[in-house]
Amino acid sequence: MVNNRSLIIVGGLAAVAWLASNSLYVVDETERAVKLRFGEVIEENIQPGLHFKVPITQTVRKFDTRVLTLDTDTSRYLTLEQKAVIVDSYVKWQVINPTRYYEATAGDEMMAIRLIQPRVDESLRNEFGRLDLQQIIAERRDDLMIRPTQELDALMREELGVSIVDIRVKRIDLPEDVSAAVFDRMRSEREREAREWRAQGQEEAERIRANADRRRQVLLAQATERAETLRGEGDAEAAAIFSEAYGQNPEFFSFWRSINAYRESFDGERDMLVLDPTSDFFRYLRSPAIQNDE
């Protein structure tokens, strides 16, 4: 009797454990889920946490809602002028509508990738086809992908329930037959720009040099004018001083001037003057007796 009761208890506990394990389920923070009854969605976008379902008749499909990466194949696209470019890119995508995603892909990530990849290829083909090669080379890669990302995101939200977070270009190469011509054209363009910048620099240098020369001439003229003014004022002041000094003692002033004249006249060793010894120039060199005889 005791054994039968124990078996019933153990069986009851096992039934409760089975019921709990098949009725309760957990949705992780990185997941979203949908609840199905015989394959039909009856509850959408189940949030993280502990939830309940009816065993056997109801099932739950969970989907990873983290940002996933799709590394696309290297593709060859034609530009606006029908020149080929080889593009290597990748796509960041994320499940945002679990119900739509389940209906479009049956929750199969590989199927979702097979549906996304041709759409990405078509979007990039259209984008590169509306640009010429110079625009593709000159434009930043992030800016180049803004339009395809926005257009493809709107389309994939509606069709697959996923968001195209970003499309990034890893590398853009040119075929060998195009590279040489493109590089030559780029080199010619850069040389032309260099010549323009050099010409502008020379023009600016000439303008600065001419302005500096003009200012130099003005400053020299002003300095010369100032110097002549000061020299004239000094000469006038010196003449006034000499005149005043001469008026105080004319005889001494005459003697001082004669002495200076003698010094300057006989400064060199071979200087020679032919003059009458009785001339007034030698009046201060003659003896007092001669001066008195005069």
Residue pairs with C-beta under 8 A, 6 or more apart in sequence:
19 55
22 53
22 55
22 56
23 52
23 53
23 54
23 55
24 50
24 51
24 52
24 53
25 33
25 50
25 51
25 52
25 53
25 60
26 49
26 50
26 51
27 33
27 46
27 47
27 48
27 49
27 51
27 62
28 48
28 62
29 48
30 64
30 65
30 66
31 48
31 62
31 63
31 64
31 65
32 45
32 46
32 47
32 48
32 62
32 63
32 65
32 95
32 98
33 46
33 51
33 60
33 61
33 62
33 63
33 98
34 41
34 43
34 44
34 45
34 46
34 60
34 61
34 63
34 98
34 99
34 102
35 41
35 42
35 43
35 46
35 51
35 53
35 58
35 59
35 60
36 42
36 58
36 59
36 60
36 61
37 57
37 58
38 57
41 99
41 102
41 103
42 58
44 98
44 99
45 97
45 98
45 99
46 60
46 98
51 60
53 59
53 60
61 98
61 102
61 107
63 95
63 98
63 101
63 102
63 107
64 95
64 109
65 94
65 95
65 96
65 98
66 94
67 92
67 93
67 94
67 165
68 92
68 93
68 94
68 109
69 90
69 91
69 92
70 90
70 91
70 92
70 93
70 113
70 116
70 117
70 120
71 90
72 88
72 89
72 90
72 91
72 117
72 120
72 121
73 117
74 86
74 87
74 88
75 86
75 87
75 89
75 121
75 124
75 125
76 84
76 85
76 86
76 87
77 84
77 85
77 87
77 124
77 125
77 128
77 129
78 84
78 85
78 125
78 128
78 129
79 85
79 128
79 129
79 131
79 132
79 133
79 136
80 129
80 130
80 131
80 132
81 132
81 133
83 133
83 178
84 174
84 175
84 178
85 128
85 133
85 136
85 172
85 173
85 174
86 172
86 173
86 174
86 175
87 124
87 128
87 169
87 171
87 172
87 173
88 169
88 170
88 171
88 172
88 173
89 120
89 124
89 167
89 168
89 169
89 170
90 167
90 168
90 170
91 116
91 120
91 164
91 166
91 167
91 168
92 164
92 165
92 166
92 167
92 168
93 116
93 156
93 162
93 163
93 164
93 165
94 162
94 163
94 165
95 101
95 161
95 162
96 157
96 161
96 162
96 163
97 157
97 161
97 162
98 161
99 161
100 160
100 161
101 107
101 112
101 160
101 161
101 162
102 161
103 161
104 112
104 115
104 159
104 160
104 161
105 111
105 112
105 115
105 160
112 160
112 162
115 159
115 160
116 156
116 160
116 162
116 164
119 152
119 155
119 156
120 148
120 152
120 164
120 167
123 148
123 151
123 152
123 167
124 148
124 167
126 148
127 144
127 145
127 147
127 148
128 136
131 139
131 144
133 178
133 182
136 144
136 172
137 172
137 182
137 186
141 168
141 169
141 172
142 168
144 169
145 166
145 167
145 168
145 169
148 167
149 164
149 166
149 167
152 164
152 167
153 163
153 164
153 165
156 162
156 163
156 164
157 163
174 182
242 253
245 253
246 253
255 284
258 281
258 283
258 284
259 284
261 281
262 285
265 271
265 273
275 281
275 282
277 286
278 286
283 291
